[in-house]
Amino acid sequence: VSEVISESPAYKSGLTNKDLILSINEQDASYENLFKTFARSKPGDIVFLKILRNKETIDIKIISGNVN
């Protein structure tokens, strides 16, 4: 993760700069998978990420929001 925008769904879920995304909805992380997952999500959908932060694996739940 290179940037987390303040007050975004990622920010509200606790995702931070330099987190490494390992999986998206229990599938291997890739740019294509990340893009497709969020492009297809509707406001209120839940996306589960497994991330690596400071040598610790953390599960994060992101609730998709509205695009303004």
PyMOL commands that set and color helices and strands:
alter all, ss='L'
color gray80, all
select helices_A, chain A and resi 9-13+31-40
alter helices_A, ss='H'
color red, helices_A
select strands_A, chain A and resi 20-24+27-28+46-53+56-63
alter strands_A, ss='S'
color yellow, strands_A
deselect
rebuild
show_as cartoon
